Amino acid sequence: MDFGTGVDQQAVQAAARRFLAAEITRERRRAWETTAEGHDAEFWSGVAQLGWFGYGLPREYGGEGASLLDLGLLLEECGRFVAPFAIFSTIAGGLGVAALGTVAQKRDWLPLIARGESRVALAVAEKAAAANPSAFQTTVRSRRRGFVVRGEKRYVLQGVAADAFVVAARDGRGVSALIVPAGAPGVTVVPARTFAHDRQCVLRLDDVVLPATALAGMRGAAWPRLERLRRRFAALLCAEMIGGADAVLDMTARYVSEREQFGVKIGTFQAVQQMIAGMAIELEGARHVTRQALWRLAEGLAAEREIAIAKAWTGRAYVSITLAAHQLHGGAGYVVDHDLHRYSARAKEAELRFGSPEEWLEDLAGRLRLAPDGRR
Amino acid sequence: MRYADAPEQQAWRQEVRRFVRRNVTPALRAELRAHGNEGEGPLARAFHRQIFDKGWWGIAWPTEFGGLGKSAVAQYIFVEEMEAAGAPAMRLSITSVAPTIRRVGTEAQKERWLRPILHGEIDFAIGYSEPDAGTDLAALKTRALLDGDEWVVNGQKIWNTGAHTATHNWLAVRTEPDVPKHKGISLLIVPMDRPGITVQGLETWSGIRTNAVFFEDVRVPRDYLIGERGNGFYYVMMALDFERITLGSTGLLRRLLEDLKAFVRGTVRDGRPLGAVPWVRRAIADLEMRVEVGRQLGLLNAWLIDQGIVPTKEGSMAKVYVTELNAQLASVGMEILGLAGQLAPDDPAAPLHGRLQWLYTTAPLQRFGGGTNEIQRCIIAQRGLGLPRK
């Protein structure tokens, strides 16, 4: 066992922290709220110059080949500052192309993504389907030497700013993944409004005609790899969450140590101390089940059980920590001038994305083979 | 970073596992259940002798004291595997008293006490609490006055578990009556065969016997006072920190959860396999997650000790979390067992030998004992997160 981070890992985290602390000012955040993308070009190119978008991408396509664990440590810092969620979704889009794409697609997209010049968004979930491929209504059919895609994808992260989408579509008995350019005829992007303001969209695909080269991987065989990706994104999102939860606990401990009522600091009240301790325990557990899952992924070990535990626990923990923080901050943390609500909304959205705690617990129950004949 | 046993830890785990597989027999487990804490039966005594001969009670101890000189993580692995096998628990003499003597005792005291403790020749009862000094331990009144070369002890201890079988008592006493209450306490070793000691049994809900112990002009040699006079309160806090290392182990919970899963796989209720009932599946998965979280917290605590850090915050976190989880696993587990969950360990029809029912009745003790969980949370908030004391 070794719970410590290495010198290189600490350096990456420290550099990220310095950058985000300096760049994300209150005024800038306010300005970002009115933009379509949720950030500005200067910030984006700053992130790109630090190499974050290519950090986890293969070296042969302009990336740095960092492990999922190292990527997670970087995302912890993004979570700590509730940095624009576009960073997470752009990194996820790159990993999606790297995992599903053909060599030609990777050559086309990954260097651009790594440099921050292009974005690919993943479009999997639908109105009535998220994790069951046979429930997908979006379909792909062959036409001449290409394909036609039809359907509607929802909750697409950063859809408004995407140059292309990785679309999962039902293909006969299986599921195919296709890369759909945002500018293709028949593609419509409708912004969705979410309570964390993270720029999601609805993606309408009205008989979008695509060349044969749009297919990512084998026809009808994308589902196992999409599921594998979803598990990885779930683990990475946990890393974002523990960074955020760490910041919330920190700001709350500071607040109750300063705020006075009845002539004393409210942090002296045992009721307050009990809550703070509960938050600290939830976070410490989340930190280590998350890093355990990412470490196992980085080492190439089986991690399904650990990811299920990480996402179920961390989702709950982050939500619970933010709600306790609201209780302890009272009105001071309730006004939009205070950043707490940004963490709280991000926490609840993250809990729902890539499988909710209850869904992951059911996944975990299946792995425990509780049925008498060893079935799930 | 590494979230798995290192190769030498893996080998150590296998060694412990091989040993317990061979030596923790159904007969030994049955004897442990029958004896409760009424001293050791012949099988437990033989088992402990083997452990002592191997030096395994002193895993994290320097070799000069007869230990193995291994890490705290190695000790955690040992406790985890012992618990998982249902082996007899580590004694507090080993996990709490001995490390304190090693830290604060004089060279002569280390020479005098450590080896016999590690070899099981001396066993301590822990005498901190008094009727009017529980969580507020510094309010204790039992006093020791120096008379020539001997301390004379007068007063009363309560919850002095094991006093009726122990050879010695590890006593917190007031030696300096005229200083602030935290600064007037010392730690004194009192052999139980001295005249003037009366032990009165107290039966508890779980069946564990504890004691009220009365001291009337009990005389002990001057150098039985451990460490410095007046520092006893801080030594007690240190001893409790050591004690919490083993409280943070999830080996027992892991074992009970595996047994519970086996029960679910093998049970049909109302014509339906339990493993197909949604709330049962959800409850088991939830426990699987919670036990894993507890394991991480316990290991983190041990790992920090190996880094030379006194993990006050993390030790308290592990204590609170794991003891709360004990109560929860017992309660949810009994619900899954259904009406059979209420059967006591001595009923032959009791599933899991009644261990969940047993855990249900011992869990309250774990939550309020060893420093109540509420006090632990205050420690986490104040010492871990810097919240103000006043």
Interface residues (C-beta under 8 A of the other chain):
Chain A: M1 D2 F3 G4 T5 G6 Q9 L69 L249 A253 V256 S257 V264 K265 G267 T268 Q270 V272 Q273 Q274 I276 A277 G278 A280 I281 E284 G285 H288 V289 R291 Q292 W295 R296 L301 E306 A308 I309 A312 W313 E358 L361 E362 L364 A365 L368 R369 L370 A371 P372 G374
Chain B: M1 R2 Y3 A4 D5 A6 Q9 V73 K261 V264 R265 G266 V268 P273 L274 G275 A276 V280 R281 R282 I284 A285 D286 E288 M289 E292 V293 G294 Q296 L297 L299 L300 A302 W303 L304 Q307 K313 E314 S316 M317 V320 Y321 E374 Q376 R377 C378 I380 A381 Q382 G384 L385 G386 L387 P388 R389 K390
